[in-house]
């Protein structure tokens, strides 16, 4: 694909790609979270669960409402947070 406009050195440069990916996630999160917050009162009045990201995570982990997998969700989330903080703050478990 040489000469077609694809430059793998630029496209795969982590100093370019990760800020772009992170920015895209933040914009998408902001749009959907703002819509969920804006429509929250109407949805709750209709008996629908909250559409925010936090509410979805709590439902997925089995926290709200309480589900049988709640202990597994709590352990999984706690394990992820231990790994994430060790990885980011202290640079352990890096490739």
C-alpha positions in Angstrom: 0.0 0.0 0.0 2.9 2.3 -0.4 2.1 5.6 -2.1 -1.6 5.3 -1.3 -1.6 7.7 1.7 -1.2 5.1 4.4 1.9 5.8 6.6 2.2 3.1 9.2 4.9 5.2 11.1 2.4 8.0 11.7 -0.8 5.9 12.1 0.8 3.5 14.6 2.7 6.1 16.5 1.6 5.6 20.1 2.0 9.4 20.8 -0.6 10.0 18.1 -3.0 7.0 18.2 -3.6 6.8 22.0 -4.5 10.5 22.4 -6.9 10.2 19.4 -8.5 7.0 20.8 -8.8 8.5 24.3 -10.3 11.7 22.9 -12.8 9.7 21.0 -13.8 7.7 24.0 -14.1 10.9 26.1 -16.3 12.6 23.5 -18.6 9.6 23.1 -18.8 9.2 26.9 -19.6 12.9 27.3 -22.4 12.8 24.7 -24.1 9.7 25.9 -23.7 10.6 29.6 -25.2 14.1 29.0 -28.1 12.6 27.2 -28.7 10.0 30.0 -28.5 12.7 32.6 -30.8 15.0 30.6 -33.4 12.3 30.1 -33.0 10.8 33.6 -36.2 12.3 35.2 -38.4 11.3 32.3 -36.9 7.8 32.2 -37.3 7.3 36.0 -40.9 8.5 35.8 -41.5 5.9 33.1 -40.0 3.2 35.4 -36.9 2.8 33.3 -33.5 2.3 34.9 -30.9 5.1 34.8 -29.0 5.3 31.5 -25.8 6.6 32.9 -22.5 4.8 32.6 -22.2 4.5 36.4 -25.7 2.9 36.6 -24.9 0.5 33.8 -21.6 -0.6 35.6 -23.5 -1.1 38.9 -26.1 -3.3 37.1 -23.4 -5.3 35.3 -21.5 -5.9 38.6 -24.8 -7.1 40.2 -24.9 -4.2 42.7 -28.1 -2.4 41.9 -30.3 -4.3 42.0 -28.5 -7.0 43.9 -27.9 -10.1 41.9 -26.5 -13.5 42.7 -23.2 -12.6 41.0 -22.7 -9.6 43.2 -19.7 -11.1 45.1 -18.0 -12.1 41.8 -18.6 -8.6 40.4 -17.2 -6.9 43.5 -14.1 -9.2 43.5 -13.6 -8.7 39.7 -13.9 -4.9 40.0 -11.6 -4.8 43.0 -9.0 -7.0 41.2 -9.1 -4.7 38.2 -8.6 -1.6 40.3 -5.6 -3.2 42.1 -4.1 -4.1 38.7 -4.9 -0.8 37.1 -3.4 1.4 39.9 -0.3 -0.8 40.1 0.1 -0.7 36.3 -0.4 3.1 36.0 1.1 4.5 39.2 4.0 2.1 39.7 4.7 0.8 36.2 4.4 -2.9 37.3 3.0 -5.5 34.9 4.1 -3.5 31.9 5.0 -5.2 28.6 
